[in-house]
Amino acid sequence: MKKIFLTLSIGSFVAFSSLSQKKNVTDAAMIMNKYNPMMGLEPAKKSVNEAKGFIDLAAVNAETAEDMKMHLYRGMVYYALIEVAGMEAMTGKTPDTAAMRTYEEISKVSFKKVLNDPKKSKTRDALDFINQRVDMFFSMGVQAYNTKSFEQATQVFLGAYTVNKFIDEECKSEKCMDAYTNTTLSLNYACDSLLGVKEFSKASELANTVLEQMPNNIDVYITLININLQKGDAVSAEKYLNKALAIDPMNKQLYYVLGTSYIDLKQNERAEESLKKALEIDPNYTEAQYQLGAHLVNWAGDLQTQAGELNYKDPRVAELDKKANEILLRGSQVLEKYVEKNPNDKTVLEILFKTYYRLGDTEKAAQFKKRADAIK
């Protein structure tokens, strides 16, 4: 009888222990099923921390460590910890970024296990939990964009992108790609507005926030290059250019944007060099051909204007005229290549006519005038 009683006692203890561990998962689930960030900061924080206590116990116990229900709610709890930390940050509290990174890693690991579970028993629950939040961010982003609140639109579309990555790490879904594209588009508009009022620091901070989450986004690098050029920091602009080229060394657009930015800043030599590099990557890059040709013609014109403002006996007049003609010839050669691909661009044909006439090549000038006049 003692042996039977002892056996029953041990069996009962094992069963009770197993039920106790499963109860930790159930208790965490009950709390999270009632959790809503809209309940307010303190109630939300209290609920999440209670749920964390239960789910942490279940996560280290052999009975429940690989249970899909445990991983589902562990993913939810640790995501909610980030959510609450974000709410606290809005009150002025400095977030613990190291802790938030840990929460993110744990949450993603658990959600990944749920998504990769062959039985898919909790997959729909995980998708619904994250998609609900993604949809909320996306809706806020559209509303902000439509009201031209581009800084806010950038931040909330970025929120949609980063939250979606909890279940779509490689950003393969249409929803994630849309969030990625809309973040970039909103950032461009936001930075254009900020640069217009010379808010360089604010523009740089916003762009770097996006870059942190999208480290391979070439468009963000282009924005940062432009920001730094506009504020006169060529060193930082070159730093971002080199980082972007390390990702995509054959990206002609990088050099094109750099070149056009240098044109705006009247850094003529650098503009020519950058646009020529774009054409080295793609000799048929018509936008760069047009931009480089027009830049050289305008640069030559500026030099001739400078010469005209000097006394005609000044020796610098001859030097400026000589340099202007050399630059003008380079520009005409580039534009000739452009019109090979765009033979009906009347504006460029007229520029070539005037350019060769100025250079004294009357034969070529006549050819381009005839072609321009033939276009109605």
Residue pairs with C-beta under 8 A, 6 or more apart in sequence:
17 63
18 63
21 57
21 58
21 61
21 63
21 64
22 58
22 63
22 64
22 67
24 54
24 55
24 57
24 58
24 61
24 64
25 54
25 55
25 58
25 64
25 67
25 69
25 70
25 73
27 51
27 54
28 51
28 52
28 54
28 55
28 58
28 73
28 74
28 77
29 69
29 73
31 47
31 48
31 50
31 51
31 54
32 47
32 51
32 73
32 76
32 77
32 80
34 47
35 44
35 47
35 48
35 51
35 80
36 44
37 44
37 80
37 83
37 84
37 87
39 47
41 84
41 87
41 88
41 91
44 80
44 83
44 84
44 87
45 84
45 87
45 88
48 77
48 80
48 81
48 83
48 84
51 73
51 77
51 80
52 77
52 78
52 81
55 70
55 73
55 74
55 77
58 64
58 65
58 67
58 70
58 74
59 65
59 70
59 74
64 70
66 113
68 113
68 114
68 117
68 119
68 121
68 122
69 121
69 122
71 110
71 111
71 113
71 114
71 122
72 110
72 111
72 114
72 122
72 125
72 126
74 106
74 107
74 110
75 107
75 108
75 110
75 111
75 114
75 126
75 129
75 166
76 107
76 129
77 107
78 103
78 104
78 106
78 107
78 110
79 103
79 107
79 129
79 130
79 166
81 100
81 103
82 100
82 103
82 104
82 107
85 95
85 96
85 99
85 100
85 103
86 95
88 95
89 95
104 166
107 166
108 165
108 166
108 169
111 126
111 130
111 166
111 167
112 169
114 122
114 123
114 125
114 126
115 123
115 126
115 127
115 167
117 123
126 167
127 167
130 163
130 164
130 166
130 167
131 167
131 175
133 163
134 160
134 163
134 164
134 175
134 179
137 156
137 157
137 159
137 160
137 163
137 179
138 156
138 157
138 160
138 175
138 178
138 179
138 182
140 152
140 156
141 153
141 156
141 157
141 159
141 160
141 179
141 182
141 186
144 150
144 152
144 153
144 156
144 186
145 153
145 157
145 182
145 186
148 189
150 186
150 187
150 189
150 190
150 193
151 190
151 194
151 206
153 182
153 186
153 189
153 190
154 183
154 186
154 187
154 190
154 206
154 210
155 206
155 209
157 179
157 182
157 183
157 186
158 179
158 183
158 209
158 210
158 213
160 175
160 179
160 182
160 183
161 171
161 176
161 179
161 180
161 183
161 213
161 214
162 213
164 171
164 173
164 175
164 176
164 179
165 171
165 176
168 175
168 176
171 177
171 180
180 214
180 217
183 210
183 214
184 210
184 214
184 217
184 219
184 220
187 206
187 207
187 210
187 219
187 220
187 223
188 219
188 223
190 203
190 206
191 203
191 206
191 207
191 223
191 226
191 227
194 200
194 202
194 203
194 206
195 203
195 226
195 227
195 230
198 231
200 227
200 230
200 231
203 223
203 227
204 224
204 227
204 228
207 220
207 223
207 224
207 227
208 224
210 217
210 220
211 217
211 220
211 221
211 224
214 220
216 247
218 244
218 247
218 248
218 251
218 253
218 254
221 240
221 241
221 243
221 244
221 247
221 254
222 244
222 253
222 254
222 257
224 236
224 237
224 240
225 237
225 240
225 241
225 244
225 254
225 257
225 258
225 261
226 237
226 257
226 261
228 234
228 236
228 237
228 240
229 237
229 258
229 261
229 262
229 265
230 261
230 265
232 265
237 258
237 261
241 254
241 258
244 251
244 254
245 251
245 254
248 254
250 281
251 281
252 278
252 279
252 281
252 282
252 285
252 288
253 278
254 278
255 274
255 275
255 277
255 278
255 281
255 288
256 274
256 275
256 278
256 285
256 287
256 288
256 291
258 274
259 270
259 271
259 272
259 273
259 274
259 275
259 278
259 288
259 291
259 292
259 295
260 271
260 275
260 291
262 268
262 270
262 271
262 274
263 271
263 291
263 295
268 295
268 299
271 295
272 292
272 295
272 296
272 299
275 288
275 291
275 292
275 295
276 292
278 285
278 288
279 285
279 288
279 289
279 292
282 288
283 337
284 341
286 338
286 341
286 342
289 334
289 335
289 337
289 338
289 341
290 335
290 338
290 348
292 331
292 334
293 331
293 332
293 334
293 335
293 338
293 348
293 351
294 331
294 335
294 351
295 331
296 327
296 328
296 330
296 331
296 334
297 328
297 331
297 332
297 335
297 351
297 355
299 327
299 331
300 324
300 325
300 327
300 328
300 331
301 324
303 320
303 321
303 323
303 324
303 327
304 320
304 321
304 324
306 320
307 316
307 317
307 320
307 321
307 324
310 316
310 317
310 320
311 317
325 359
328 355
328 358
328 359
329 359
331 355
332 352
332 355
332 356
332 359
335 348
335 351
335 352
335 355
336 352
338 345
338 348
339 345
339 348
339 349
339 352
342 348
343 371
344 375
346 372
346 375
349 368
349 371
349 372
349 375
350 368
350 369
350 372
352 364
352 368
353 365
353 366
353 368
353 369
353 372
354 365
356 362
356 364
356 365
356 368
357 365
